[in-house]
Each structure stands twice: as structure tokens, then as C-alpha cells.
Amino acid sequence: MKTPISDFIEEYKSKDPLRFHTPGHKGVGSLGYETEDITEIAGADSLYFASGIIEESEQNASKLFGSYKTFYSCEGSSLSIRAMLYLAMTNRKAQQGNFVLATRNAHSSFITASQLLGFDVEWIFGEKSYLSSDLTEEKLEKVLGSVDILPFALYVTSPDYLGNMLDIEALSRVCKKYGILLLVDNAHGAYLKFLTPSLHPLDLGADMCCDSAHKTLPVLTGGGYLHISKANPALARGAKGALALFGSTSPSYLILNSLDRANAYLESGYVQRLNDFVSLANDAKKHLRVSGFEVLVSEPLKLVIATKSIGYYGYELGSLLEKMNIYPEFYDRDFIVFMLSPEKPESLLALESALLSLVRKPAIRENAPKVMQAKKLLTPREALFCQKEDVSIDDANGRILGASAISCPPAVSLVVCGEMINDDIISACKYYGIKSLTVIR
Ligand SMILES: Cc1ncc(COP(=O)(O)O)c(C=O)c1O
């Protein structure tokens, strides 16, 4: 597969040009990659008006992912999510309401999309951790079968931060039956395309999905995709405009270059490398289970351990490992999450032996709070434009949340802006170490 963006940059670099354009470093500096950091000069195409090398590279990505069209994002899935919701909203059918049905474990960029675009959200709560959803075909059928007005889309996060995957194929059947779009936050699952068989949401019936290429593929941070399914090509019509609506006019060519090169990389032997690595990862998970670790069932490239059964809080285990120069993706009171990769398979063995060397302690008997439902008094957008103040968690009962209380990772809210804070939410916040909240004045 050709790499038109990469080739252009290499050629430009080799000419040692006089750069009278941005960026201000002019191709020199101590970072080492300034020569490759260019902007939308002649021949370099333009991300949101692509008709040259970027368009060609995006077409390569579309082929690779089997999409109708794949568009690049230099601002991760966060940008693709906003664009995807704008596209879904502008394709809303007359009889559908201005709201999205969404699983509650949505990333904060979904909530900011709702605030920016003004659609409302009907949440589907689950029984599991606030980070995961247990939405099934039957449950979705029940929800959609009982509403007076249909939403314009179902929005689900799969895989989620704990590696839980929903049955996208089954959910897609229900969405088709009710004529609503299925949008998947596949930020954690770009690699699913290259499993045998593919578990990528586009192959399972999603109309659109976002992938953070940078999370699981060898792509620089910020690199992502917005994919449009062949089943719904009309959605592609406004996609560039939708991305431009929220994105910077100065896309990073370092990121575009890495997305471009990833196409060639993924096309040549990656399927084999990934699938071989998945076997290794499965073996490691088995060894850990046999040795007493509570390893969650998860998507292949995540290792998720419920740590209390070996006597540690997730954050305790996290800092122990950091002292051993091992850095997990995420940990909280209950879990520690490692993102595995075929790029450096030997790290997996080092991680496994570090985990096996840990001193086991008596189990910590403490349950995480149940997922709590809060009363919605304002839409997320209404809450956005209110005056706010910060209050101690002990003074938050009865107040309305004004701004998200959880940073990234995992950027999944226990309570959403516009909802009333109650005792259960206060206990949950305390459980997760949240000491103050931003509330509406
Ligand atoms: C589930 C989920 N969706 C979306 C995002 C946003 O992705 P990005 O960081 O690529 O913008 C994240 C980031 O952590 C995420 O975990």
C-alpha cells in the first residue's frame, strides 16, 4: 500500500527548502522531528478539503477497514465522536426525537457533544461497574419497544475501559428493526479489524464508529478515524464538514504521517503478528488465573485484574508496579488495566513475571458502589451555560452537577451535568476519591 503523505514529507525534507510558512520552528530545533512537522503547503493537501495526498491516504485506510469512507482525525476519537453525532443528528428522520439512547458508560466527549450540539440523552443504566454496560439485544428491544418517540441513534461504548465488549451484531439487528442509527465508540478497538475473524464494529453492523488509532495501533497520540459503513454511504456526505466544525485548522502532519504509514504497516503481515500475539496474551491470562489472579474476561488486548482478591487496591498495585518501572494504562480502587500490544511482545512476559512475584495478601472485602441513577433536572447543554461554583463533596447533596467530576482516564461520569446529586452519589464519589464537585449556583 502506498504512503503518499509520508512520501511527500520525505521529498520536501530532502529539498531542504526555505520555509516561509508555519510552524515557527522552520524545520530546525532540538526535538528532532521538526523537519517532518509541516503544514498545509502546496502539494500537502488540506485535511478538511482533501483532494490530494490526504484523500489518497484516507482511501487506503477505507480499503483497509472495509468502510465506505474512513476519515482521519488528528484529535483522537474525541473529535470523531462529536462529528459522528453531528452527522447522525443532521440525518435525523422526521418522526424521531432530538435525543440519543446511550449506555451510561459514555466517555466525556459524548457528553460534550450533547452540550455543543444540543441533543438530549436517554441513558441505559447497567448493573455492572459504572465503567461497563450490560446492554443486550433483549434489553434494547424492551427499551425501544416501549418508547413513544424513537431516538435518532443508539450510542454504545464497546470495548470499554475494562475491556468489556457488547454484542454489536445483535444490537445492530434491533437498531435496523426500529430504523435508528447504531453509533459505536470503538476508541479502544481499532485493532479488532485485524483479528480473525474481525470483531470491528463496522463488520458487525455499526453505521458509524470512531477508533482511536493511537490507542491500540502503532500511531502517534491523537491519530484517529471516523468510519462510515458501506451500509449507510449517505452519512459520508457531510463528514469532512462535521470534523471541521470541531477540529483545529492546523492538523498535525506528524500525526497524519503516522496514520499514513500505519496503512502500509497494517497491510503487511499485521494480521499474523496480532493473532500470534493474542495467543500469547491468552496464555498469560491463563497463567495469571491459575496463580490466583482475578483476571476479567475482556477483549484480547486488555489485561484487567480485579485486585482486591489478592489483597490490593488497584491504585496500590499500580504504584507498586510503577516503582518496578511498569506503567499501567489505568487503575482505580477495584481494577488495574494494562493495554497489551504486539509491538513489543517481550513486555508481556516481563509484566507477567512482575505480577507473579507480588506478595499475596488477604482479600479486601469491600464492594464497589452500585451504579446509581440520578434525577435529571437540566439537559447537559442547559447545565453548561449556568453559573457554577465548587463545593466540598459533603455539601453537595441536593445540588445539580455543573461540570464533569472525573478526569481522563477513564473520563466516564458517575453523575452527569444537569443531574441532582444525592446521598448515593456522594458515597460513590467518596469511594473513588472525589473530594469536591462543581455545581450550579
Ligand atoms: C471509551 C473512550 N472513548 C473516547 C475516548 C477519547 O479518545 P481520544 O483520546 O482518542 O480522543 C477515550 C479516551 O480515553 C475513551 O476511553
The ligand as a Tripos MOL2 file, in Angstrom:
@<TRIPOS>MOLECULE
LIG
   16    16     1     0     0
SMALL
NO_CHARGES

@<TRIPOS>ATOM
      1 C1        -14.0700    4.9760   25.5790 C.3       1 LIG1
      2 C2        -13.3550    6.1940   25.0800 C.ar      1 LIG1
      3 N1        -13.9180    6.9320   24.1130 N.ar      1 LIG1
      4 C3        -13.3140    8.0170   23.6140 C.ar      1 LIG1
      5 C4        -12.1040    8.4300   24.0890 C.ar      1 LIG1
      6 C5        -11.4630    9.6500   23.5050 C.3       1 LIG1
      7 O1        -10.4290    9.2390   22.6960 O.3       1 LIG1
      8 P1         -9.2100   10.1700   22.2780 P.3       1 LIG1
      9 O2         -8.3340   10.2730   23.4830 O.co2     1 LIG1
     10 O3         -8.5790    9.4270   21.1540 O.co2     1 LIG1
     11 O4         -9.7500   11.4720   21.8760 O.co2     1 LIG1
     12 C6        -11.4720    7.6970   25.1060 C.ar      1 LIG1
     13 C7        -10.1770    8.1320   25.6460 C.2       1 LIG1
     14 O5         -9.6610    7.6630   26.5860 O.2       1 LIG1
     15 C8        -12.1210    6.5510   25.6230 C.ar      1 LIG1
     16 O6        -11.5700    5.8180   26.5960 O.3       1 LIG1
@<TRIPOS>BOND
     1     1     2 1
     2     2     3 ar
     3     2    15 ar
     4     3     4 ar
     5     4     5 ar
     6     5     6 1
     7     5    12 ar
     8     6     7 1
     9     7     8 1
    10     8     9 2
    11     8    10 1
    12     8    11 1
    13    12    13 1
    14    12    15 ar
    15    13    14 2
    16    15    16 1
@<TRIPOS>SUBSTRUCTURE
     1 LIG1         1 GROUP 0 **** ****
